[in-house]
Amino acid sequence: MIENTVPAPDGARFAGQAACVGLWTAIATQAGTRFDIEETFVAGDRATIRWRYFMTDGNSLRGVNLMRVADGRIVEAMGYVKG
């Protein structure tokens, strides 16, 4: 499951492998954009990833993903952006 950062305030929920991979594929392949990882912290089955997303118009935003991992796979991810 992924809780996306949009629409505000709670974000859309994506459940299942196909839906989650589809969301990340759409984000990661958007021409002219990029993510920079600012910090990653892992503790047991939890991970926190702080990032900055650069958009095609030159603007950027910062956010964080909170993830839970089981059996080597991401099973839950919640994304938040600095507003």
Secondary structure as UniProt FT lines:
FT   STRAND          2..3
FT   TURN            8..10
FT   STRAND          13..14
FT   HELIX           17..28
FT   TURN            31..32
FT   STRAND          34..43
FT   TURN            44..45
FT   STRAND          46..54
FT   TURN            56..57
FT   STRAND          60..70
FT   TURN            71..72
FT   STRAND          73..81
//
